[in-house]
Amino acid sequence: MSKQLAISSTFATFAMACMVLMFTEDRSGLSGGDTLVPIQAELPSLDLPTPDLLP
């Protein structure tokens, strides 16, 4: 393995570990188990024109 590839893969591994630590929630507090957030989603109602079948 070349030196450049070794440095690049080491940096990529370090960057991924930092990203995991940044975006993982801290579960050491009192409300560590409350991870559910109520979400309400609706389908958009599209008012599309309909063709006239009778002339």
C-alpha positions in Angstrom: 0.0 0.0 0.0 1.4 3.4 -0.9 2.1 6.1 1.7 -0.5 8.4 0.2 -3.2 5.8 0.3 -2.4 4.9 3.9 -2.6 8.6 4.9 -5.8 9.1 3.0 -7.5 6.0 4.5 -6.4 7.0 8.0 -7.8 10.5 7.5 -11.1 9.1 6.2 -11.4 6.7 9.2 -10.7 9.6 11.6 -13.3 11.9 9.8 -16.0 9.2 10.0 -15.3 8.6 13.7 -15.6 12.3 14.3 -18.9 12.5 12.4 -20.3 9.6 14.3 -19.4 11.2 17.6 -20.9 14.6 16.5 -24.2 13.2 15.3 -24.9 10.6 18.0 -27.2 11.8 20.7 -25.9 12.1 24.3 -27.8 9.5 26.4 -26.3 10.4 29.7 -28.9 12.9 30.8 -32.2 12.3 32.6 -34.3 12.3 29.4 -32.0 10.0 27.5 -34.8 7.6 26.6 -37.2 10.3 25.1 -36.1 10.1 21.4 -39.6 10.0 19.8 -40.9 13.2 18.3 -44.5 13.4 17.1 -44.7 14.1 13.4 -47.8 14.8 11.3 -47.6 14.3 7.6 -50.2 15.0 4.9 -50.4 14.2 1.3 -50.6 17.3 -0.9 -53.9 17.6 -2.7 -53.3 18.5 -6.3 -56.1 20.3 -8.2 -55.3 19.1 -11.6 -57.5 20.0 -14.6 -59.7 17.1 -15.9 -60.3 16.7 -19.7 -63.8 17.2 -21.0 -65.1 13.9 -22.3 -68.2 15.3 -24.0 -67.8 17.9 -26.8 
